[in-house]
């Protein structure tokens, strides 16, 4: 193309100021790249955070089980790329996004059951409730790790989440001091020692007992998450190449790919943690990836074209 003088002289302007091409850029971002990013981060990063921080698994055991799962699942990146050459890119991408949207909550709840069954039993017998004036509780979104959350309510919720303890919140009148109930026990204010004593008395485990972790089931559940990620990633490179004209391809595909992975995927741990702290539900953070894969699925179904038969030498 260089020899024939066909390369674009202004690829940025042609990529992002021409509406027909910009429309494809936006479709690529919101239909496949954002959804693919959160499936990848969920399967290989958030699941490790969830096991070690929420379920209190031994980090060495959690890492080992994740490594085994990745080894099992990795060949499917190639498999789904190959399969997309036979049946099309779009069906595989859309099925992967659908499975993520539908299965993330059941998969993580099953993971909790098989990795740390004691915490589920304790939360049923002695539920934890944080009673506070909502105005004194902050939505703890801290993408750069510099914010300080120093109110008594923030301290209580941060302590509970870091211990992997599920809780619910109950609003008190304005100006009321924070309190915590653990079953029948009540602790006024933020008293870490009293909280630890109440939690221990209620039977909440300090960590997941390695012997009680159902390792085969944990590996199976993680492999399923990785398979979902391979379905959205395996065909991705091909479809991104086939969406854009050769003269502006690299410029056009760079923005949706890197925004999708860097921002939508990169914010997953931070946003999910903030949602968990805000609600006390250890599964509530999953709403972030589920909503993104759901939006990507809808946009992809209606806006993404099938590209398997595109001849890239002619565009």
C-alpha positions in Angstrom: 0.0 0.0 0.0 2.9 2.4 0.7 4.4 1.6 -2.7 1.0 2.4 -4.3 0.4 5.5 -2.3 -2.8 4.1 -0.7 -2.0 4.7 3.0 -4.0 7.3 4.9 -2.2 10.6 5.3 -4.2 11.4 8.4 -5.3 8.1 10.1 -6.5 9.7 13.3 -8.8 12.2 11.6 -10.1 9.6 9.2 -10.6 7.1 12.0 -12.4 9.3 14.5 -13.9 12.2 12.7 -15.6 10.3 9.8 -18.9 9.1 11.2 -19.2 5.8 9.2 -15.8 4.7 10.7 -16.4 6.2 14.1 -19.6 4.3 14.3 -17.7 1.1 13.8 -15.1 2.2 16.4 -17.9 2.7 19.0 -19.6 -0.5 18.1 -16.3 -2.4 18.5 -15.8 -0.8 21.9 -19.3 -1.3 23.4 -20.2 -4.6 21.7 -17.1 -6.8 22.1 -14.1 -5.0 23.7 -15.8 -3.8 26.9 -17.5 -7.2 27.4 -14.4 -9.2 26.6 -12.3 -7.2 29.0 -14.5 -7.8 32.0 -14.7 -11.5 31.2 -10.9 -11.8 31.1 -10.4 -9.8 34.3 -13.2 -11.7 36.1 -11.8 -15.1 35.2 -8.1 -14.4 36.0 -8.0 -11.5 38.4 -11.2 -10.8 40.2 -11.7 -14.5 41.0 -8.4 -14.6 42.8 -9.3 -11.4 44.7 -12.6 -13.0 45.6 -11.1 -16.2 46.9 -8.3 -14.6 48.9 -10.1 -11.5 50.2 -13.8 -12.5 50.4 -13.5 -16.2 51.1 -10.3 -16.0 53.0 -8.6 -18.9 51.2 -4.9 -19.4 51.7 -3.2 -17.4 49.0 -0.9 -20.2 48.0 -3.8 -22.6 47.6 -5.9 -20.1 45.7 -3.0 -19.3 43.3 -2.3 -23.0 42.8 -5.9 -23.8 41.9 -6.0 -20.8 39.6 -2.8 -21.9 37.8 -4.2 -25.3 37.3 -7.4 -23.8 35.9 -5.5 -21.5 33.5 -3.4 -24.4 32.2 -6.6 -26.4 31.5 -8.4 -23.4 29.9 -5.6 -21.8 27.9 -5.9 -24.1 24.8 -9.5 -22.9 24.3 -8.3 -19.4 23.3 -6.9 -21.2 20.2 -9.9 -23.5 19.9 -12.5 -20.7 19.8 -10.3 -18.7 17.4 -10.3 -21.8 15.1 -14.0 -22.4 15.6 -14.8 -18.8 14.6 -13.2 -19.5 11.3 -15.7 -22.3 10.7 -19.0 -20.9 12.2 -18.4 -17.2 12.4 -17.1 -14.7 14.9 -20.3 -13.2 16.1 -22.1 -16.4 17.3 -19.1 -17.3 19.6 -18.7 -13.8 20.9 -22.4 -13.4 21.6 -22.7 -16.8 23.3 -19.7 -16.0 25.5 -21.2 -12.6 26.6 -24.6 -14.3 27.2 -23.0 -17.0 29.4 -21.1 -14.4 31.4 -24.3 -12.3 32.0 -26.3 -15.3 33.1 -23.8 -17.4 35.0 -21.5 -15.1 37.0 -23.8 -14.9 40.0 -24.4 -18.7 40.2 -20.7 -19.5 39.6 -19.5 -17.2 42.3 -22.1 -18.4 44.8 -21.1 -22.0 44.0 -17.5 -21.0 44.5 -18.3 -19.6 47.9 -20.0 -22.8 48.9 -17.2 -25.1 47.8 -14.3 -22.9 49.0 -15.5 -21.7 52.4 -18.8 -23.4 53.4 -18.3 -22.3 57.1 -18.9 -18.6 56.4 -22.2 -19.3 54.6 -23.4 -21.3 57.6 -22.3 -18.7 60.1 -24.0 -15.8 58.2 -27.3 -17.7 58.4 -27.0 -18.4 62.1 -25.7 -15.0 63.2 -26.3 -12.3 60.5 -24.3 -9.1 60.7 -26.1 -5.8 60.4 -24.5 -2.4 60.3 -26.8 0.3 61.7 -25.8 3.8 60.7 -26.9 7.2 59.4 -26.5 6.8 55.6 -25.0 10.2 55.4 -22.0 9.0 57.4 -21.2 6.1 55.0 -19.2 6.8 51.9 -19.2 5.0 48.6 -15.6 3.8 48.7 -14.5 4.2 45.1 -10.7 4.8 45.2 -9.1 4.0 41.8 -5.7 5.3 42.8 -5.5 4.3 46.5 -5.2 7.8 47.8 -8.6 8.5 49.3 -9.3 8.2 53.1 -12.5 6.8 54.5 -12.3 7.8 58.2 -15.9 7.9 59.4 -16.9 5.3 62.0 -19.3 3.7 59.4 -16.6 3.5 56.8 -14.2 1.9 59.2 -16.8 -0.7 60.3 -17.7 -1.6 56.7 -14.0 -1.7 55.6 -13.1 -3.9 58.5 -16.0 -6.3 57.8 -15.2 -6.6 54.0 -11.5 -7.1 54.6 -12.5 -10.0 56.9 -14.6 -11.4 54.2 -17.8 -11.0 56.2 -21.2 -10.4 54.6 -23.5 -7.9 56.2 -26.6 -5.9 55.6 -27.2 -2.2 56.3 -30.0 -0.6 58.3 -30.6 3.1 58.2 -30.7 5.1 61.4 -32.0 8.7 61.9 -29.6 11.5 61.0 -26.8 12.1 63.5 -27.1 8.6 65.0 -23.8 6.8 65.9 -22.9 3.6 64.1 -23.6 0.2 65.7 -23.1 -3.4 64.6 -25.2 -6.4 65.5 -23.7 -9.9 65.2 -26.6 -12.2 65.8 -27.9 -11.1 69.2 -24.7 -9.2 70.1 -24.5 -5.4 69.7 -21.4 -3.3 69.4 -21.7 0.5 69.5 -19.2 2.5 67.5 -16.2 1.2 65.8 -14.6 -1.2 68.3 -12.3 -3.6 66.5 -11.5 -5.8 69.5 -15.2 -6.1 70.4 -16.1 -6.8 66.8 -13.5 -9.6 66.5 -14.7 -11.2 69.8 -18.4 -11.1 68.6 -17.4 -12.5 65.2 -15.4 -15.3 66.8 -18.2 -16.2 69.2 -20.7 -16.3 66.4 -18.6 -19.0 64.6 -17.3 -16.9 61.6 -14.1 -18.5 60.4 -10.9 -16.4 60.4 -9.9 -18.2 57.2 -11.1 -21.0 54.9 -9.8 -24.3 56.2 -7.6 -25.8 53.4 -8.9 -29.3 54.2 -12.5 -28.2 53.7 -11.9 -26.6 50.3 -13.4 -28.8 47.6 -10.5 -28.3 45.2 -11.9 -30.2 42.1 -15.1 -28.2 42.2 -13.2 -24.9 42.7 -11.0 -25.7 39.7 -14.1 -26.7 37.6 -15.8 -23.4 38.4 -12.8 -21.3 37.5 -12.3 -23.3 34.3 -15.9 -22.4 33.3 -15.1 -18.7 33.9 -12.0 -19.1 31.8 -13.9 -20.8 29.0 -16.3 -17.8 28.9 -13.3 -15.5 28.6 -11.8 -17.6 25.8 -15.1 -17.4 23.9 -14.9 -13.6 23.9 -11.2 -13.3 23.3 -10.4 -16.2 20.9 -12.2 -14.5 17.9 -11.4 -10.9 19.0 -8.2 -10.3 17.0 -9.7 -11.6 13.8 -13.0 -9.6 14.1 -11.1 -6.4 15.0 -8.9 -6.7 11.9 -11.9 -7.5 9.7 -14.0 -4.5 10.9 -11.7 -1.7 9.6 -10.2 -0.7 6.2 -6.5 -1.6 5.9 -5.3 2.0 5.5 -6.6 3.0 9.0 -6.9 -0.4 10.6 -4.3 -0.1 13.3 -5.4 3.4 14.4 -9.1 2.5 14.4 -8.8 -0.7 16.4 -6.4 0.6 19.0 -8.9 2.9 20.7 -11.7 0.4 21.3 -9.3 -2.4 22.3 -7.3 -0.4 24.8 -10.2 1.6 26.2 -12.1 -1.6 26.6 -9.3 -3.5 28.4 -7.6 -0.6 30.2 -10.7 1.2 31.5 -13.7 -1.2 31.5 -11.5 -4.1 32.5 -9.0 -2.3 34.6 -11.7 -0.7 36.8 -13.4 -4.0 37.6 -11.6 -4.8 41.0 -11.9 -1.2 42.2 -15.6 -0.7 41.3 -16.6 -4.2 42.5 -14.8 -3.7 45.9 -16.6 -0.3 46.3 -20.0 -2.0 45.6 -19.3 -4.8 48.1 -18.3 -2.3 50.8 -21.4 -0.2 50.1 -23.8 -3.0 50.3 -22.1 -5.7 52.5 -23.1 -8.3 49.9 -19.9 -10.1 48.8 -21.6 -10.9 45.5 -22.8 -7.4 44.8 -19.6 -6.5 43.0 -20.5 -8.9 40.2 -23.1 -6.4 39.0 -20.3 -4.5 37.4 -19.2 -7.2 34.9 -22.7 -8.5 34.5 -24.1 -5.1 33.5 -21.2 -4.5 31.0 -21.5 -8.0 29.4 -25.2 -7.5 29.2 -24.9 -4.1 27.4 -22.2 -5.6 25.1 -24.5 -8.5 24.3 -27.4 -6.2 23.3 -25.1 -3.8 21.3 -23.4 -6.7 19.6 -26.6 -8.5 18.7 -28.0 -5.4 17.0 -25.0 -3.5 15.7 -22.0 -5.8 15.2 -21.8 -7.4 11.8 -20.4 -10.8 11.0 -16.9 -10.5 9.5 -15.8 -14.1 8.9 -16.0 -13.8 5.1 -14.5 -10.4 4.8 -11.5 -10.3 2.5 -9.1 -8.0 4.3 -7.0 -7.5 1.1 -10.0 -5.7 -0.5 -11.0 -3.3 2.3 
